[in-house]
Amino acid sequence: MAKLVGNVLIAQGGGPTAVINQSLVGAVLESRKFPEVQRVYGALHGVRGIIEENFVDLTQATTHNLERIACTPSSALLSTRDKPDAEYCAKIFKVCMKHNVRYFFYCGGNDSADAVRIVNDNARNAGYELRCIHIPKTIDNDLRVTDHCPGYGSAAKFVALAFAGANLDNRSLPGVYIAVVMGRNAGFLTAASAFARKYEDDGPHLIYLPERQFRKESFVKDVEQVYKKFGRCIVAVSEGILGEDNKPVITQLMQNAETDAHGNVQLSGTGALGDLLADLIKKELKIKRVRADTFGYLQRSFVGIVSEVDQAEAREVGEKAAQFAIWNEVDGSVAIRRTGDYSVEYFLTPLETVAKETKGMPDKFIAPLGTDVTDEFMKYARPLLGTMPDYERLMAPAVKK
């Protein structure tokens, strides 16, 4: 069977990460090695850039420039939240045929995987040979099948270091400190705050995840107990925590919650949840020094904090996408399988196994009381963060008065 000869089209969708460009560059450089690839195009602003034919020719980008881009956070090709329906995909398909695109790579999360699935189905129904590969990316670490997702390790490292710094600050000037971390349905990112702890009294002392129902009364009691024990309390909380009505707690504060094209309530970009929880502690416990931060978008593309493990794996999933599509002539989503302590291998899983649905943290990763993580989670996530900086306390005897 003759090899498909034509062009490669690459796009990036959804929220950016610190290592998403490693995947882009991996796919570009690997694709340029194959003689059957005539051009490698990049669509600006994801699938919207495809239907608008807003392309750049990555065949002509220098290797030096691409390598510099690989080490730069956020989406170099820019992104979109557009959700392609049948009509939208028909337009994508027409543009692909117009530009003789035979290999389509889309880097993103579960919604992006669904877009790839729809485009793939359209091509198959039309009898047009088009290899479609989803390249995994998400700081939420919530894609199904894969052991973990490129982008998570670096964001988790940021969260851990941010809480380590907050803990040092809070120990100096004690009080209650609450930080809201990204995580709509999965608590993996918030759970990474546990890596901030070194000494017995280090925070975060309480970790609240969307996988467990959040009760205000229990929250107040938890904080009170920790505060009495240590004279301070640090709290890590996922933005997507659900109340007793199984709705995001943040929606209690918003009359008309904004949603995106996928129907997701906008949880980030507001400090409302942190303020609500801080006000609750002030009111119920009468503690004066209560502070709240919302990490918001900081954890996604923070310059200078990146996991070298995350970088390497993000690069390789991009390379594997090109190999699977061009070398093996197959469609699917690239996934990671853990093979040792610590090593991984890459495999291809059907698009429908990743599209639409997400996964949360398994019960074995969450402590029984629902306010902490287990040793199993720590063992699972620790290799993904890469090298971590250390800190120390003064060790000197007290002088008699």
C-alpha positions, -999 to 999 in steps of 0.1 A, spaced: 0 0 0 14 34 -11 22 59 16 0 90 20 18 119 5 7 154 15 8 180 42 7 180 80 -16 203 99 -10 210 136 -32 230 160 -34 237 197 -66 239 217 -79 247 251 -59 261 280 -21 265 275 5 248 296 42 253 304 52 225 280 26 224 253 51 238 228 74 209 235 47 187 219 43 211 190 80 212 183 83 174 187 56 168 161 70 194 137 106 183 138 96 146 136 72 152 107 98 171 87 120 139 87 95 120 65 98 122 27 61 119 22 55 151 41 55 181 17 47 209 42 40 212 79 13 239 86 3 254 119 -32 267 124 -34 298 145 -61 298 171 -69 261 169 -98 248 149 -110 283 142 -77 290 125 -84 260 102 -118 271 89 -104 307 85 -73 292 67 -51 311 91 -19 291 86 18 295 91 43 273 73 63 255 99 84 238 73 103 271 70 108 277 107 144 272 117 153 244 141 169 270 164 136 290 165 116 259 171 139 248 200 135 282 216 97 280 212 98 245 228 111 261 260 85 289 260 53 284 280 18 289 265 5 280 231 28 293 203 1 287 177 -25 304 200 -56 286 211 -94 285 210 -124 272 230 -145 266 199 -164 233 200 -167 219 165 -202 205 156 -210 186 124 -213 218 103 -180 232 118 -162 199 110 -175 199 75 -157 233 70 -125 219 86 -127 189 63 -131 211 32 -101 232 42 -80 200 48 -88 188 13 -81 222 -2 -46 222 12 -40 185 7 -37 179 44 -33 141 50 -21 143 87 -39 163 113 -25 167 148 -45 185 175 -29 191 210 -54 195 238 -76 180 265 -107 159 263 -127 184 243 -99 187 218 -98 149 215 -135 150 207 -129 175 180 -103 152 165 -128 123 167 -154 143 148 -130 153 121 -117 118 118 -153 104 114 -161 130 87 -130 120 67 -138 83 70 -174 89 59 -162 109 29 -136 83 19 -108 109 23 -76 94 37 -67 116 67 -47 104 97 -59 121 128 -39 121 161 -48 137 194 -18 149 214 -26 149 251 -23 181 272 -39 193 304 -28 206 337 -59 190 353 -44 155 346 -80 143 340 -77 125 306 -88 89 306 -66 60 297 -33 77 301 -14 74 333 -8 112 335 -10 142 311 18 164 298 14 198 314 4 185 348 39 180 362 49 216 356 17 230 370 19 207 400 54 219 406 42 255 406 14 247 430 38 229 454 64 257 454 37 284 458 24 266 489 59 261 502 64 299 500 30 306 515 38 282 543 71 300 551 52 334 551 24 321 572 48 306 598 64 340 601 31 359 605 6 332 616 -30 332 606 -53 314 582 -43 313 546 -66 299 519 -55 294 483 -78 284 454 -63 261 428 -75 252 393 -94 219 390 -130 217 378 -138 181 383 -104 166 393 -83 174 423 -49 163 410 -35 198 408 -47 209 443 -35 176 457 1 186 445 1 212 472 10 184 496 45 184 482 51 218 500 53 200 533 87 192 549 82 195 586 54 182 608 36 215 612 40 226 576 10 234 554 -12 229 536 -29 215 567 -62 209 549 -68 199 512 -103 200 497 -109 183 464 -139 183 440 -141 145 444 -155 150 479 -186 170 489 -177 202 506 -197 212 538 -192 246 552 -198 234 588 -171 207 585 -148 232 569 -151 256 599 -145 228 624 -115 216 604 -99 250 604 -106 255 641 -90 222 650 -58 229 630 -56 265 643 -58 254 679 -31 228 673 -6 250 654 -17 285 659 -21 289 621 -38 270 592 -31 268 555 -58 255 532 -56 243 496 -90 241 479 -100 232 443 -120 258 424 -145 231 415 -155 219 450 -191 209 451 -216 219 478 -243 196 493 -265 204 463 -237 189 441 -232 222 424 -200 242 424 -198 262 456 -187 293 435 -221 293 417 -237 303 450 -220 337 446 -229 342 409 -263 351 397 -255 344 360 -225 321 358 -206 326 325 -201 294 304 -178 286 275 -186 269 242 -185 235 259 -210 245 285 -184 247 313 -191 272 341 -162 297 342 -145 290 376 -112 307 371 -104 344 369 -124 354 400 -114 355 437 -150 350 448 -145 315 462 -115 324 483 -132 355 496 -163 335 506 -143 310 526 -121 337 542 -152 356 553 -168 324 566 -137 318 589 -136 354 601 -173 353 609 -175 319 626 -141 317 643 -134 354 649 -98 350 636 -85 384 625 -57 374 603 -73 355 574 -60 358 539 -71 343 506 -54 340 472 -66 326 439 -38 312 417 -61 315 387 -41 313 354 -7 317 371 -2 280 373 -7 273 336 22 292 319 45 304 346 79 312 332 108 296 350 90 268 368 89 237 347 94 200 354 122 185 333 103 152 333 72 170 320 92 187 293 107 154 281 74 136 280 56 164 263 83 164 236 80 127 231 42 126 228 45 151 200 72 129 183 51 98 188 21 115 172 40 120 140 54 84 141 20 68 147 3 88 119 30 89 92 50 57 99 22 34 111 -7 51 93 -31 49 123 -55 73 141 -60 78 178 -48 96 210 -12 93 223 -12 79 259 14 73 285 19 40 304 41 38 335 65 8 332 88 12 362 99 35 390 103 57 371 100 50 334 72 52 308 62 40 273 38 55 248 9 39 230 -21 48 210 -56 46 223 -88 50 203 -101 86 201 -134 77 216 -118 64 248 -104 99 255 -130 122 240 -157 141 260 -154 123 294 -128 130 321 -116 112 352 -111 123 388 -87 113 414 -92 76 425 -103 70 461 -70 54 469 -53 89 465 -77 106 489 -74 103 527 -104 89 545 -115 122 560 -114 139 526 -90 167 538 -57 153 527 -40 129 502 -25 95 508 10 82 504 -1 64 472 -8 98 456 25 111 467 43 81 452 23 85 420 29 122 415 64 128 429 83 117 398 62 140 376 73 172 394 110 167 386 138 183 407 124 204 436 143 231 455 147 227 493 144 250 523 156 248 559 147 261 594 170 276 620 183 249 644 197 268 674 191 264 712 171 289 731 190 313 754 179 314 790 160 345 800 
